[in-house]
Structure formats: structure tokens, C-alpha cells
Amino acid sequence: MQSDALNISINDVTKKYGDFFALKDVSLEVKSGEFLTLLGPSGSGKTTLLMVLAGFTRPDYGSVKFGNKEVVTTPPHLRDIGMVFQNYALFPHMNVEQNIGYPQKLRGKSKSEIKESVSEALSIVKLDGLGHRGVGELSGGQKQRVALARAIVFKPQILLMDEPLSALDKKLREEMQIELRQLHDSLTMTTVYVTHDQTEAMTMGDKIAVMNQGKILQNGTPNEIYSKPRSKFVGSFIGSPSMNFIPIDSAIEKGATSIFIDGNEFNIPEQHEGTIADKNFIGIRPEKMTLSENQGISGEVYASEYLGTRNVLTINTEVGQFKVRVSKDIKVSPLENVKISFDSHSGIIFDGTSDKALQSAYM
Ligand code: ATP
């Protein structure tokens, strides 16, 4: 089953509910054949943006193009996109085959065409032989496979998914993540996938668009988002344990190349292209910090979590609480005094006011 993928261009899309901006000037390009995850906290606008793409929500302003075609006023049933929702949304009075064949029936396909495409879709989602089952006789994973088969049975060029795996247990979710990704690759569709789970976004997406408060804060590969976050929000939202932030606003002088923290000199890292200007925090990932014998920021161990292959230490210092990821062989106990060191080249400069600046953009 092959289909041509279409690129998606979203330009300056705004959606207001009363005075509230659910989406504010959102622009985003999804390349043909790309798997893009929309990631953000609850209420950040992910579902609203997906509904704008599907045509169920009409934006107040802005443009949505599939390929070269403007679709912002096109009703959902004429957009020819596949959709999968969190709650499956299967028709309870139809069996598996009838559910999957429904979009083909709506398109006026003949009985033999429907039969053939349903059988192909069943095989793709690995449900051969279950076509005559009632949907009430399926497990959660099987139901989601039926929903997926129904979304792809008419070979859409665009597939939209809204937290499709969140009702499944962890093991099944991880298996389905791999299957969904393989399915996307084999069908060469353009996929937009909503999730609030950063691990899911990192493992599945070619690109991640991080949203907060109705805006896209950054769109990049998982590696770019992790290693070069453009704002403190993105730096703290991605990565577990979360990135550490060292405040440097009072310590820094214009043009300075290094700063002193607790009597230790640290080079100020270079600002990545696109990172919001001003220099109020250095962000350091927990795995880039180490415990050192003599020099470093003094701290007291608050907690030590053993995670099998590594330890995560929570350490209180005079410049804040830090998470430090160390080897499982390093044993330290709560209340122990330690010194923390880091290679400042692995750090990122952030503007502490950037999140406020983003908020003021909503006024
Ligand atoms: P979640 O992960 O919790 O599903 P989300 O990122 O998908 O969140 P949206 O559902 O897009 O968020 O909602 C974005 C904001 O718009 C929320 O504050 C929500 O309350 C608001 N909103 C969404 N739909 C409506 C509506 N029909 N009327 C009023 N406000 C709405």
C-alpha cells in the first residue's frame, strides 16, 4: 500500500476563545513524509492545532496548506486525511471489518474494492482473521489497531494522531510506538502526532514541535531540541531529570567571558544561534555535571536515587538545587558534602526573561 505524502504549511494561525488565545500566530512547516510530534504541557494548544489541520476547528486568522492547496475553509470530509484519537472512536454496532471499511463506503467504493482494501489494512495492522469480531471483543491494543486501520484504509497522504496510545499500558504503548513508526515509514505519509510524553516524542518523531501557551517555541530534530534548546522552557521541558539552571544575572558583566560561582571560575558558554538573547542563566544537563574532589560548587546531597545503571543525585547549593547524573558506582549519602563541577562549554546561555517575554506576547 503506497500513497504520496503531502507537505503541510501552517502560517500565522490564530484561534481565540473569547479573549483567550488557544493558538497565537502559529507557523509550522511539516515536510512531505515527515513524522512530526507536537509536544507540550496540558492546555498548550496541541489538540487545537491538530483540529485546525483536520478541519474541525476553524482558525480566526491564518492559512493551512496541504501541498499547494489552501484548505483552511475546506470541511473535514473533503481533506482526505486519516485520523486516530485517544479513545479509538470506533462504531460499537459495527464489527471490525465494517469499522475499517466505513471510510471507503463513504467514498462510494464498490463492495469488492472495500473488501480488498479492508483486508490489506487488517494485514498491515496485524489483525488478520479478526475482521468478524465485534469491537467489544477486542483488547485496548487491538481496538487502537482497528482505529489505525480505519485511518489508513483509503491511503491518506496525511495522518493525524491525537495521543493515540495514552490508554494503553506501558509495555503495549512501547510496542505500538515502534509499530506506528514502522507503519508511517512503509506508507510514506506525512504524520502529525500529538503527545505530552517527551519520551514518546523523542523516540517517534523526525521532528518535535514544542508548544506552550498557544505558541510553537521550537521545531527541530529530537537531538536539536535536547542539545540546543532555544528557551529555558524548552530546556526544562525536555530531558529527565530536568536541565539545571545556574542564575548568572548578577554575576555577569558586559563582555565578560567567565564568571565566578562559589569562588570557582567558569567560562561563559557561547550562545547558540537562535537562543533568545540576554544572559541570565546557564543551563547544564545533569549528565554534564560531575562530582569533583577539590574544586567546584559546594553542595550538600539532599537525595540519591539509584536507577539501575546510574545514580541521580539531588544536591543543594547556594546557587540552587541541582540534579547530577553519576555512575552507579559512585556512592554518596544524604547530607554528605560534595563539590560539583561542569564543563561550561556544554552549557547553554538562556535569557531568564524570555518566558516572561513570551507571556507578554499573549496580551
Ligand atoms: P491536553 O494535553 O490537556 O489535551 P492541549 O495542549 O491539547 O492539552 P488544547 O486542547 O488544544 O490543549 O487546549 C488549548 C487551550 O484552549 C486550553 O486552555 C483549553 O482550555 C482551551 N480550549 C480548547 N477548546 C476550547 C473551547 N472549545 N472553548 C474554550 N476554550 C477552549
Boltz pocket constraint, residues with backbone or C-beta under 6 A from the ligand:
constraints:
  - pocket:
      binder: B
      contacts: [[A, 17], [A, 21], [A, 22], [A, 40], [A, 41], [A, 42], [A, 43], [A, 44], [A, 45], [A, 46], [A, 47], [A, 48], [A, 49], [A, 196]]
      max_distance: 6.0
